[in-house]
């Protein structure tokens, strides 16, 4: 078994305190997806809400491995990206416009404390020249109530199975809001790893394409394009956040690479991109030519 309890102070250098009640919303998220999107997340075996514990099955490392170390090692399995994209598309499709879920996951305050403030608004405080664009993105994201959102779709929270399946962990940021956030969040991590591992950049771009296509195919056709547009608009803010927000990625230590990310993020915050590939091309070059 795996027994989990939320921290009041998150494990980062900056002061970042968040209510531990988020553990209950993770339990609620797991209850919903077990019925609506089976396979997306681990089963919830038990919850002790008064003590803040949830109990999950232990997923054997001989069968399941974290995706993050695989990507950092340059091993990119696009089938895992496809599984993640399919999960995200289906999650948005089956939970969209559900008033009962909106009421159940009315967690905008938590989402602001866990995501919008430490990531996007922290960058607005550190980059006053970009603050209007960053604040507008945060406000637009916070205002949308469309579908159930995981909120932390990061490779460190994705277990890759032997059959290229994927399970997404740590749904403490669960929120009924904008599904574009989940898409932008995971694409951002793949893009950052392209900067860290330029030798694997072509494979990572291919995984990004696969993930986007799978997500669009699993979502309702009339919504998929709009979600992709909003995710593309969010991506520069999230890029900047993982350099200058409260939770910078630990593997980017080269000051030149950090400055390159700042420059590209600033460029597209001032002049929003029309396509995700615009950002990829500006940051890591023309991957189609390199392939």
C-alpha positions as CSV (number, residue, x, y, z in Angstrom):
1,X,0.0,0.0,0.0
2,X,0.9,3.7,-0.4
3,X,-0.3,6.0,2.4
4,X,-0.2,9.7,1.5
5,X,-0.6,12.9,3.5
6,X,-0.3,16.4,2.2
7,X,2.4,18.8,3.4
8,X,1.5,22.2,4.8
9,X,4.9,23.6,3.5
10,X,5.8,22.4,0.1
11,X,9.2,21.0,-0.5
12,X,10.8,24.0,-2.2
13,X,13.3,26.7,-1.1
14,X,10.7,29.5,-1.2
15,X,8.1,29.8,1.5
16,X,5.0,28.1,0.0
17,X,2.3,27.1,2.5
18,X,-1.0,25.5,1.3
19,X,-4.0,24.1,3.1
20,X,-3.7,20.4,3.6
21,X,-7.4,20.0,2.8
22,X,-6.2,19.5,-0.8
23,X,-5.6,15.9,0.1
24,X,-9.4,15.4,0.3
25,X,-9.8,16.9,-3.2
26,X,-7.3,14.4,-4.5
27,X,-9.4,11.6,-3.0
28,X,-12.5,13.1,-4.7
29,X,-10.6,13.3,-8.0
30,X,-9.7,9.7,-7.8
31,X,-13.3,8.7,-7.1
32,X,-14.5,10.5,-10.2
33,X,-11.8,9.3,-12.6
34,X,-12.2,5.7,-11.5
35,X,-15.7,5.8,-12.9
36,X,-15.2,8.3,-15.7
37,X,-11.6,7.8,-17.0
38,X,-10.5,4.4,-15.7
39,X,-6.7,3.9,-16.0
40,X,-5.9,7.6,-15.6
41,X,-5.0,7.4,-11.9
42,X,-4.5,4.9,-9.1
43,X,-7.5,3.5,-7.4
44,X,-8.5,5.1,-4.1
45,X,-8.6,2.3,-1.5
46,X,-9.5,4.4,1.6
47,X,-9.5,8.0,3.0
48,X,-9.3,9.3,6.5
49,X,-10.4,12.9,5.9
50,X,-10.1,13.9,9.6
51,X,-6.4,12.9,9.6
52,X,-5.7,13.9,6.0
53,X,-4.6,10.4,4.8
54,X,-5.4,8.6,1.6
55,X,-4.5,5.0,0.8
56,X,-3.5,3.9,-2.7
57,X,-2.3,0.7,-4.2
58,X,1.5,0.3,-4.3
59,X,2.6,0.2,-8.0
60,X,5.5,-2.2,-8.3
61,X,8.6,-0.5,-9.8
62,X,9.3,-3.7,-11.8
63,X,6.0,-2.9,-13.7
64,X,5.9,0.9,-13.4
65,X,8.6,3.5,-13.7
66,X,8.6,7.3,-13.4
67,X,8.6,9.0,-16.7
68,X,10.8,11.9,-15.6
69,X,14.1,10.0,-15.2
70,X,13.5,8.2,-18.5
71,X,13.1,11.6,-20.3
72,X,16.1,13.1,-18.5
73,X,18.1,10.1,-19.7
74,X,17.1,10.8,-23.3
75,X,14.7,7.9,-23.6
76,X,11.5,9.2,-25.1
77,X,8.6,6.8,-25.5
78,X,5.9,8.5,-27.6
79,X,3.5,5.8,-26.7
80,X,3.5,7.1,-23.1
81,X,2.9,10.6,-24.4
82,X,-0.1,9.2,-26.5
83,X,-1.5,7.6,-23.4
84,X,-1.3,10.8,-21.4
85,X,-2.8,12.8,-24.2
86,X,-5.7,10.3,-24.5
87,X,-6.3,10.5,-20.7
88,X,-6.4,14.3,-20.8
89,X,-8.7,14.5,-23.7
90,X,-11.2,12.0,-22.3
91,X,-11.1,13.7,-18.9
92,X,-12.1,17.0,-20.4
93,X,-14.8,15.4,-22.7
94,X,-16.6,13.4,-20.1
95,X,-16.5,16.1,-17.3
96,X,-17.3,19.1,-19.4
97,X,-20.3,21.3,-18.4
98,X,-21.1,19.2,-15.3
99,X,-22.6,21.5,-12.6
100,X,-22.3,18.8,-9.9
101,X,-18.6,18.5,-10.6
102,X,-18.2,22.3,-10.6
103,X,-19.7,22.3,-7.1
104,X,-17.7,19.4,-5.9
105,X,-14.4,20.9,-7.2
106,X,-15.0,24.5,-6.5
107,X,-11.3,24.8,-5.5
108,X,-10.2,28.0,-7.2
109,X,-8.6,29.3,-4.0
110,X,-6.5,26.2,-3.7
111,X,-5.6,26.2,-7.4
112,X,-4.6,29.9,-7.1
113,X,-2.3,29.1,-4.1
114,X,-0.9,25.9,-5.7
115,X,-0.5,27.0,-9.4
116,X,-1.5,30.5,-10.5
117,X,0.2,32.5,-7.7
118,X,3.5,30.6,-7.3
119,X,4.0,30.0,-11.0
120,X,2.5,32.8,-13.1
121,X,1.9,35.6,-10.6
122,X,5.3,35.1,-9.0
123,X,6.9,35.7,-12.4
124,X,4.7,38.9,-12.7
125,X,6.2,40.1,-9.5
126,X,9.8,39.4,-10.7
127,X,9.2,40.7,-14.2
128,X,7.2,43.9,-14.0
129,X,7.5,44.6,-17.7
130,X,5.7,41.3,-18.4
131,X,3.2,41.6,-15.5
132,X,0.2,42.8,-17.6
133,X,0.4,39.8,-19.9
134,X,1.1,37.3,-17.1
135,X,-1.7,38.7,-14.9
136,X,-4.1,38.5,-17.8
137,X,-3.3,34.9,-18.5
138,X,-3.7,34.0,-14.8
139,X,-7.0,35.8,-14.6
140,X,-8.4,34.2,-17.8
141,X,-7.4,30.8,-16.6
142,X,-9.0,31.3,-13.2
143,X,-12.2,32.5,-14.7
144,X,-12.9,29.5,-16.9
145,X,-15.1,26.7,-15.5
146,X,-15.2,24.1,-18.2
147,X,-14.1,20.6,-17.0
148,X,-12.2,18.7,-14.3
149,X,-8.5,19.5,-14.2
150,X,-5.7,17.4,-12.6
151,X,-3.4,20.4,-12.2
152,X,0.0,18.7,-11.9
153,X,0.5,16.6,-15.1
154,X,4.2,16.5,-14.8
155,X,6.6,13.6,-15.8
156,X,7.5,13.3,-12.1
157,X,3.9,12.4,-11.5
158,X,3.5,10.0,-14.5
159,X,4.2,6.3,-14.2
160,X,5.0,4.6,-17.4
161,X,3.9,1.0,-17.6
162,X,5.6,-1.9,-19.5
163,X,2.9,-1.7,-22.2
164,X,3.5,2.0,-22.7
165,X,0.4,2.8,-20.6
166,X,0.5,5.7,-18.2
167,X,-0.9,6.5,-14.7
168,X,-1.0,10.0,-13.4
169,X,-0.3,10.6,-9.7
170,X,-0.7,13.5,-7.2
171,X,-4.0,15.1,-8.0
172,X,-3.8,17.5,-5.1
173,X,-4.4,20.5,-7.4
174,X,-7.7,19.1,-8.7
175,X,-10.0,21.9,-9.9
176,X,-13.0,22.4,-12.1
177,X,-11.6,24.9,-14.5
178,X,-9.7,25.2,-17.8
179,X,-8.4,21.9,-19.3
180,X,-5.9,23.9,-21.3
181,X,-3.8,24.2,-18.1
182,X,-3.2,20.4,-18.0
183,X,-2.1,20.3,-21.6
184,X,0.2,23.3,-21.3
185,X,1.7,22.0,-18.0
186,X,2.8,18.7,-19.5
187,X,4.0,20.2,-22.8
188,X,6.0,22.7,-20.8
189,X,7.9,19.9,-19.1
190,X,8.7,18.2,-22.4
191,X,9.9,21.4,-23.9
192,X,12.1,22.2,-20.9
193,X,13.7,18.8,-21.2
194,X,14.4,19.6,-24.9
195,X,16.4,22.5,-23.7
196,X,18.2,20.3,-21.1
197,X,18.8,17.5,-23.6
198,X,19.2,19.0,-27.1
199,X,20.3,15.6,-28.4
200,X,16.8,14.3,-27.6
201,X,15.0,17.4,-28.7
202,X,13.7,15.9,-31.9
203,X,12.2,12.9,-30.1
204,X,10.7,15.1,-27.4
205,X,9.1,17.3,-30.1
206,X,7.7,14.2,-31.7
207,X,6.3,13.2,-28.2
208,X,4.7,16.6,-27.9
209,X,3.0,16.3,-31.3
210,X,1.8,12.8,-30.4
211,X,0.4,14.0,-27.1
212,X,-1.4,16.9,-28.6
213,X,-2.9,14.8,-31.4
214,X,-4.0,12.1,-29.0
215,X,-5.6,14.7,-26.6
216,X,-7.5,16.3,-29.5
217,X,-8.7,13.0,-30.8
218,X,-10.1,12.0,-27.3
219,X,-11.8,15.3,-26.6
220,X,-15.0,16.6,-28.3
221,X,-14.0,18.0,-31.7
222,X,-15.8,21.3,-31.2
223,X,-13.6,22.0,-28.1
224,X,-10.3,20.5,-28.9
225,X,-8.9,23.3,-31.1
226,X,-9.9,26.0,-28.5
227,X,-8.2,24.1,-25.7
228,X,-5.0,23.8,-27.8
229,X,-5.0,27.6,-28.5
230,X,-5.3,28.4,-24.8
231,X,-2.6,25.9,-23.9
232,X,-0.3,27.5,-26.5
233,X,-1.0,31.0,-25.0
234,X,-0.2,29.6,-21.5
235,X,3.0,27.9,-22.5
236,X,5.4,31.0,-22.4
237,X,4.2,31.8,-18.9
238,X,4.8,28.3,-17.7
239,X,8.2,28.2,-19.3
240,X,9.2,31.4,-17.4
241,X,7.7,30.0,-14.2
242,X,10.0,27.0,-14.2
243,X,13.0,29.4,-14.2
244,X,11.8,32.3,-12.1
245,X,8.7,31.0,-10.2
246,X,8.7,29.4,-6.8
247,X,9.4,25.9,-8.1
248,X,12.2,26.1,-10.7
249,X,13.2,22.9,-12.3
250,X,16.3,21.5,-10.7
251,X,18.0,20.2,-13.8
252,X,18.4,23.5,-15.6
253,X,21.5,25.0,-14.1
254,X,23.2,26.6,-17.1
255,X,22.7,30.4,-16.9
256,X,22.7,30.6,-20.7
257,X,19.9,28.1,-21.0
258,X,17.9,30.0,-18.4
259,X,18.4,33.3,-20.2
260,X,17.3,31.6,-23.5
261,X,14.1,30.5,-21.8
262,X,13.5,34.0,-20.4
263,X,14.1,35.6,-23.8
264,X,11.7,33.2,-25.6
265,X,9.1,33.4,-22.9
266,X,9.2,37.2,-22.9
267,X,9.0,37.4,-26.7
268,X,5.8,35.3,-26.8
269,X,4.2,37.0,-23.8
270,X,4.6,40.3,-25.6
271,X,3.5,38.8,-28.9
272,X,1.4,35.7,-28.3
273,X,2.1,32.6,-30.4
274,X,-0.4,31.2,-32.9
275,X,1.0,27.7,-32.8
276,X,2.9,25.6,-30.3
277,X,5.6,25.0,-32.8
278,X,6.4,28.7,-32.9
279,X,7.7,28.4,-29.4
280,X,9.5,25.1,-30.0
281,X,11.3,26.5,-33.1
282,X,12.3,29.7,-31.3
283,X,13.7,27.8,-28.3
284,X,15.3,24.7,-29.7
285,X,15.4,25.2,-33.5
286,X,13.7,23.6,-36.4
287,X,13.1,20.0,-35.3
288,X,11.5,19.0,-38.5
289,X,14.8,19.7,-40.3
290,X,16.8,18.0,-37.6
291,X,14.7,14.8,-37.9
